Amino acid sequence: MEYHNPVLLHESVDGMNIKGDEICVDVTFGGGGHSKEILKRLGEGGKLFGFDQDKDAERNALEDGRFELVKQNFRYLKNFLRFHQAVPADCILADLGVSSHQFNEGERGFSIRFEGPLDMRMNQGGDLTAEKIINDYSEEDLIRIFREYGEVKNAGKLVFEIVNTREAGRIKRTQELIEIIEDCVPGKFRNKYLAQVFQALRIEVNDEMGALKDMLEQSYEVLKPGGRLSVITYHSLEDRLVKNFFKKGKFEGELEKDFFGNPQLRFKQINRKPILPAEEEIKNNNRARSAKLRVAEKL
Ligand SMILES: C[S@@+](CC[C@H](N)C(=O)[O-])C[C@H]1O[C@@H](n2cnc3c(N)ncnc32)[C@H](O)[C@@H]1O
């Protein structure tokens, strides 16, 4: 089975505005689909750094003298680029979330479709798993993450079922969790509801919002002025952070102005509205359905 079918491939790499011998970064290397396209456009003297925290991505490392795989969380972008003497960088691409490979491997626990352990770690060496969250988090914390990260409407009822059941023994498997919460599922939207529950757990396990904020902040620090940042998001929480950061230079609140009334911007948006995949791409790749691309230039 294919590791991953890249989404918004040409649009996102076009956004990086690669012209020759530049320093490029793909912070979500995965199956390397975007990285291959970047290398096609990069000059002989250019350099591409591909970050991924998943061990499985190592097998996709590209045989090309210009490519370097950095097996790290992208929240440490600045340190590792400095270590590789790659600051300032010219352009950065982020294709957020989980790869198809991660979804399709039942043992990783990401998918509602497969039986597997409640794991969901993108980095197999991480300490926190979905099992620990389900069994050890307080009722209040569980409600908060299902509301905040999954936008689950009946989080109170959902958590009541979980907390009731876990008293009799730890909940360990994906299908076991699904069975326990089956009564909370609104009839018509079963898959959507379960996907929201799994999404919330995945975001918490991998601290996806924290990592995204760190990466965006550090992108500003490592890019040269005029450097490009191209970000593909797959749900509204991610998109909101990226949109605010590009438009206001911060993740929440209003745009700040200095003493003279000049807006404190850090990036200029290249497209005012996000770029969406064409109908044709959505037909051929289900993952593209929720994708949104935003591109910005460092001021
Ligand atoms: C949507 S896939 C990227 C697919 C890739 N663009 C391709 O064409 O094959 C996201 C990848 O980013 C990795 N990832 C997600 N969050 C990360 C983080 N904070 N640090 C490093 N890698 C991360 C995941 O392990 C996954 O392999």
The ligand as an SDF file (V2000), in Angstrom:
LIG
                    3D

 27 29  0  0  0  0  0  0  0  0999 V2000
    0.2510   14.5710    6.3770 C   0  0  0  0  0  0  0  0  0  0  0  0
    1.7260   13.7240    6.6760 S   0  0  0  0  0  0  0  0  0  0  0  0
    2.8490   14.4700    5.5390 C   0  0  0  0  0  0  0  0  0  0  0  0
    2.8990   13.7690    4.2340 C   0  0  0  0  0  0  0  0  0  0  0  0
    3.9580   14.2900    3.2760 C   0  0  0  0  0  0  0  0  0  0  0  0
    3.7450   15.6760    2.9330 N   0  0  0  0  0  0  0  0  0  0  0  0
    3.9980   13.4400    2.0380 C   0  0  0  0  0  0  0  0  0  0  0  0
    3.8210   13.9860    0.9310 O   0  0  0  0  0  0  0  0  0  0  0  0
    4.2000   12.2310    2.1420 O   0  0  0  0  0  0  0  0  0  0  0  0
    2.3020   14.4140    8.1750 C   0  0  0  0  0  0  0  0  0  0  0  0
    3.6310   13.8460    8.6600 C   0  0  0  0  0  0  0  0  0  0  0  0
    4.1660   14.7700    9.5940 O   0  0  0  0  0  0  0  0  0  0  0  0
    4.6300   14.1040   10.7320 C   0  0  0  0  0  0  0  0  0  0  0  0
    4.4400   15.0150   11.8480 N   0  0  0  0  0  0  0  0  0  0  0  0
    3.2700   15.4930   12.3500 C   0  0  0  0  0  0  0  0  0  0  0  0
    3.5090   16.3130   13.3770 N   0  0  0  0  0  0  0  0  0  0  0  0
    4.8550   16.3840   13.5190 C   0  0  0  0  0  0  0  0  0  0  0  0
    5.7170   17.0760   14.4100 C   0  0  0  0  0  0  0  0  0  0  0  0
    5.2500   17.8440   15.3940 N   0  0  0  0  0  0  0  0  0  0  0  0
    7.0520   16.9260   14.2500 N   0  0  0  0  0  0  0  0  0  0  0  0
    7.5550   16.1210   13.2690 C   0  0  0  0  0  0  0  0  0  0  0  0
    6.7910   15.4240   12.4100 N   0  0  0  0  0  0  0  0  0  0  0  0
    5.4620   15.5570   12.5300 C   0  0  0  0  0  0  0  0  0  0  0  0
    3.8010   12.8430   10.8330 C   0  0  0  0  0  0  0  0  0  0  0  0
    4.5300   11.8390   11.4990 O   0  0  0  0  0  0  0  0  0  0  0  0
    3.5290   12.5140    9.3690 C   0  0  0  0  0  0  0  0  0  0  0  0
    4.4740   11.6130    8.8520 O   0  0  0  0  0  0  0  0  0  0  0  0
  1  2  1  0
  2  3  1  0
  2 10  1  0
  3  4  1  0
  4  5  1  0
  5  6  1  0
  5  7  1  0
  7  8  2  0
  7  9  1  0
 10 11  1  0
 11 12  1  0
 11 26  1  0
 12 13  1  0
 13 14  1  0
 13 24  1  0
 14 15  1  0
 14 23  1  0
 15 16  2  0
 16 17  1  0
 17 18  1  0
 17 23  2  0
 18 19  1  0
 18 20  2  0
 20 21  1  0
 21 22  2  0
 22 23  1  0
 24 25  1  0
 24 26  1  0
 26 27  1  0
M  CHG  2   2   1   9  -1
M  END
$$$$
